[in-house]
Amino acid sequence: MKEYVPNILKIFLDSDVEKILYGLSYIGATNASLLGVRWTNLQLKNQV
């Protein structure tokens, strides 16, 4: 079993890093879209 542990850990760590990076990019995209919505709302309010 000990031979398999490093491989399992490596796979787990690799997938964790991918999940973290994906999560960060997802959060960044969400924040960007929220800022876009707020900016659009401000523009609409200024027009009225």
N, C-alpha and C positions, 0 to 999 in steps of 0.2 A: 504493500500500500504506500509506503514512504516514497517510492519512485513516482507515484502518480500525483502526490501532493503538490510539488512545485508546478506541474503542468496545470492542475486545477486552479491553483492560486494565480498563475500567469493569465489564464483565460479569464478568471474572475476580475483581475485587476485591469486587463485590457478592456473588457466590456464595461467596467465601471468608468474608466476614463472616457470611453466613447459616450456613455450615458451622460456623464457630467458635461462634456463638450456639447452634446446635443441639447441638454437642458439649458446650458448657458446661451446657446444660439437661439433656442426657442424663446427664452425669457427676453433676449435682446430684440427679437422680432416682435414679440408681444408689446414691449415697451415702445418700440418705434411706431407700431400701428396705433397704440393708444395716444402717443404724442400727435400723430397725424390727425386722429379724430378730434382731439382737443383743439388743434390749430384750425381745422376746418370749422369747428363750432364757433371759434372766436371770429373767423372771417365772416361767417354767416351773420353773427350778431352785429358785427361792425357794419355790414351792408344794410341791415334793418335799422 
